[in-house]
Amino acid sequence: MTSTDKNIPVVAQSDVVVVGGGAAGVTAAVSAARNGCSVTLLERYHHLGGMASGGMVLVLDDMVNGKEIVVSGIVDEFVARMQKEGMAVVPPEEDRYASDEMYRKWARWGVHDFHQAQKPQPIVYACAFDPDAWKRTSLDLVRENNINLRLHSWFSDAIVEDGAVKGVICQTKMGRQAIRGDIVIDTTGDCDVAMAAGADFSQGQYIVTTVFRLANVDTDEAERFEHEEPEEFAKINRQARRIIGGAWEMWWLKTPIPGVVWCNCPHMPGYDGVSVEDLTKAEYEGRERMMGLFEYVRENMPGFKQSYMLGAAEQVGVRTTRMLQGEYVVTKDDIVNRRYFEDTVCRGRDYYTPYRALLPRQVDQLIVAGRHYSAEPEAQKRSREIPPCMVQGEVAGIAASLALQENSMIRDVDYRKIQKQMRAQGADPGDIPSANATGVDSLAQSA
Ligand SMILES: Cc1cc2nc3c(=O)[nH]c(=O)nc-3n(C[C@H](O)[C@H](O)[C@H](O)COP(=O)(O)OP(=O)(O)OC[C@H]3O[C@@H](n4cnc5c(N)ncnc54)[C@H](O)[C@@H]3O)c2cc1C
């Protein structure tokens, strides 16, 4: 912050400032508020949810290690609230196993364990949901927890004094505005605050996607065709994937609204998810590709003949950009070998996240949560699903409140206290490693 910035009005002041209202940010804000902090939540867009709503990424997965549910906490409240509205679908426990029948019944909801090599892949605890239900749930939780929400506030600079973050500056329609706080949680997904505050980061990049939805799809007919005429289906599906130019095998999935499917494609490599030029080009390219696929399946794919284009997601789907280089950088080996850390504070699937991976090395009173956490890009690729990002947020909120209660640096908060509070609020801190964890070692060994 420069000397001229003294003229910027301070529009809010709170114990904790959370920057970025995606899945990780909303969870962080709720967690901090429930632990007694006053909280301001800043978001650049008009909605909350980030990729989970604006990006139309509509399946919560990576919550199980085999049969064991290992991701829990505030994410469960999202599932329960959306289920109550009929806007979330979870396979019942009795259907969660591997069989051809269950695969046919459930795979087009995206609730199968796609990390398993076995075929058919087992049906597991996962949740298909509606994007607007996610936005409503986020707003409800924010209001119920008395969080000071400021939408339309684009973070532009960090206020750093004596090596510690003291707040942030946002660009708004009303000009620049300052928001001061004792602890800042960066949940922008792109390390925006950490970078501005002078923390080390690395540059990751991966495919981007303009997710879109089709309506009036006869999903029963589409599934019948897939399972009862597999050779003909494979031929048409191959061509559809060729036209979109990169897609997972299951490029369309059901949503809670009958006849509406979401399409997790196209895969567009070579785009930098923070570059204005690249993101602009991606809007054009994504739309061209999705219209090509739409026209082809409407002509050729049983079940899609009466479908229509509902449109692309509000936000281009960005998976990886800048990643924090924090006190510990999680490696691909850590993830694939299911390495357990003594200071594990949360987990996803079969991997563990140490508290140090949320902490920048140089900057004080700043913590990050979400897809830009401190990991190698190849590790993040395997560990960035929505629920694990949310538990990181839950940890960040608890850590902020502990630091404030103890009048200490957030990096000095005792991870055991975080683990304890995670359990107290119904979240799994991953402190008890599963049987398939490896390298159960001490902090001293892993430093
Ligand atoms: C196409 C695609 C498919 C995926 N498929 C799945 C899947 O099937 N299941 C799954 O669980 N995960 C999936 N993922 C991964 C998952 O969606 C993300 O990793 C996760 O949602 C990230 O959450 P986050 O809160 O960390 O970040 P984000 O959702 O990116 O949230 C960041 C928030 O910060 C805000 N923000 C950013 N910069 C600023 C700023 N300067 N000022 C103010 N606000 C700012 C953003 O607007 C946004 O609201 C997919 C991702 C993509 C892109």
The ligand as a Tripos MOL2 file, in Angstrom:
@<TRIPOS>MOLECULE
LIG
   53    58     1     0     0
SMALL
NO_CHARGES

@<TRIPOS>ATOM
      1 C1        -14.1990  -27.8390  -15.1520 C.3       1 LIG1
      2 C2        -13.8990  -28.3160  -13.7580 C.ar      1 LIG1
      3 C3        -14.3900  -29.5340  -13.3450 C.ar      1 LIG1
      4 C4        -14.1870  -29.9610  -12.0240 C.ar      1 LIG1
      5 N1        -14.7670  -31.1220  -11.6030 N.ar      1 LIG1
      6 C5        -14.8790  -31.3450  -10.2720 C.ar      1 LIG1
      7 C6        -15.7870  -32.3110   -9.7810 C.ar      1 LIG1
      8 O1        -16.4660  -33.0130  -10.5430 O.2       1 LIG1
      9 N2        -15.9090  -32.4480   -8.4170 N.ar      1 LIG1
     10 C7        -15.1930  -31.6800   -7.5440 C.ar      1 LIG1
     11 O2        -15.3670  -31.8310   -6.3340 O.2       1 LIG1
     12 N3        -14.2920  -30.7690   -7.9960 N.ar      1 LIG1
     13 C8        -14.1470  -30.5630   -9.3280 C.ar      1 LIG1
     14 N4        -13.3260  -29.5700   -9.7970 N.ar      1 LIG1
     15 C9        -12.4470  -28.8360   -8.8580 C.3       1 LIG1
     16 C10       -13.2050  -27.8310   -7.9930 C.3       1 LIG1
     17 O3        -14.3140  -27.2840   -8.6810 O.3       1 LIG1
     18 C11       -12.3280  -26.6640   -7.5370 C.3       1 LIG1
     19 O4        -11.0140  -27.0470   -7.2710 O.3       1 LIG1
     20 C12       -12.9250  -26.0230   -6.2670 C.3       1 LIG1
     21 O5        -14.2780  -25.6830   -6.4970 O.3       1 LIG1
     22 C13       -12.1030  -24.8280   -5.8820 C.3       1 LIG1
     23 O6        -12.7530  -24.1390   -4.8260 O.3       1 LIG1
     24 P1        -12.0460  -22.8310   -4.2240 P.3       1 LIG1
     25 O7        -13.0180  -22.2380   -3.2690 O.co2     1 LIG1
     26 O8        -10.6810  -23.1650   -3.7710 O.co2     1 LIG1
     27 O9        -11.8340  -21.8690   -5.4980 O.3       1 LIG1
     28 P2        -12.8860  -21.1650   -6.4480 P.3       1 LIG1
     29 O10       -14.1130  -21.9780   -6.5940 O.co2     1 LIG1
     30 O11       -12.1410  -20.7790   -7.6680 O.co2     1 LIG1
     31 O12       -13.3180  -19.8590   -5.6260 O.3       1 LIG1
     32 C14       -12.5370  -18.6940   -5.5930 C.3       1 LIG1
     33 C15       -13.4670  -17.5400   -5.2900 C.3       1 LIG1
     34 O13       -12.7110  -16.3510   -5.1300 O.3       1 LIG1
     35 C16       -13.2430  -15.3130   -5.9270 C.3       1 LIG1
     36 N5        -12.1360  -14.4430   -6.3080 N.ar      1 LIG1
     37 C17       -11.0610  -14.7690   -7.0590 C.ar      1 LIG1
     38 N6        -10.2520  -13.7200   -7.1890 N.ar      1 LIG1
     39 C18       -10.8110  -12.7060   -6.5000 C.ar      1 LIG1
     40 C19       -10.4340  -11.3540   -6.2740 C.ar      1 LIG1
     41 N7         -9.3140  -10.8370   -6.7910 N.pl3     1 LIG1
     42 N8        -11.2560  -10.5900   -5.4990 N.ar      1 LIG1
     43 C20       -12.4090  -11.0970   -4.9770 C.ar      1 LIG1
     44 N9        -12.8140  -12.3570   -5.1770 N.ar      1 LIG1
     45 C21       -12.0150  -13.1590   -5.9340 C.ar      1 LIG1
     46 C22       -13.8620  -16.0380   -7.1070 C.3       1 LIG1
     47 O14       -14.8130  -15.2720   -7.7990 O.3       1 LIG1
     48 C23       -14.4450  -17.2710   -6.4210 C.3       1 LIG1
     49 O15       -15.7220  -17.0300   -5.9030 O.3       1 LIG1
     50 C24       -13.4390  -29.1490  -11.1390 C.ar      1 LIG1
     51 C25       -12.9240  -27.9360  -11.5640 C.ar      1 LIG1
     52 C26       -13.1500  -27.5070  -12.8560 C.ar      1 LIG1
     53 C27       -12.6360  -26.1640  -13.2830 C.3       1 LIG1
@<TRIPOS>BOND
     1     1     2 1
     2     2     3 ar
     3     2    52 ar
     4     3     4 ar
     5     4     5 ar
     6     4    50 ar
     7     5     6 ar
     8     6     7 ar
     9     6    13 1
    10     7     8 2
    11     7     9 ar
    12     9    10 ar
    13    10    11 2
    14    10    12 ar
    15    12    13 ar
    16    13    14 ar
    17    14    15 1
    18    14    50 ar
    19    15    16 1
    20    16    17 1
    21    16    18 1
    22    18    19 1
    23    18    20 1
    24    20    21 1
    25    20    22 1
    26    22    23 1
    27    23    24 1
    28    24    25 2
    29    24    26 1
    30    24    27 1
    31    27    28 1
    32    28    29 2
    33    28    30 1
    34    28    31 1
    35    31    32 1
    36    32    33 1
    37    33    34 1
    38    33    48 1
    39    34    35 1
    40    35    36 1
    41    35    46 1
    42    36    37 ar
    43    36    45 ar
    44    37    38 ar
    45    38    39 ar
    46    39    40 ar
    47    39    45 ar
    48    40    41 1
    49    40    42 ar
    50    42    43 ar
    51    43    44 ar
    52    44    45 ar
    53    46    47 1
    54    46    48 1
    55    48    49 1
    56    50    51 ar
    57    51    52 ar
    58    52    53 1
@<TRIPOS>SUBSTRUCTURE
     1 LIG1         1 GROUP 0 **** ****
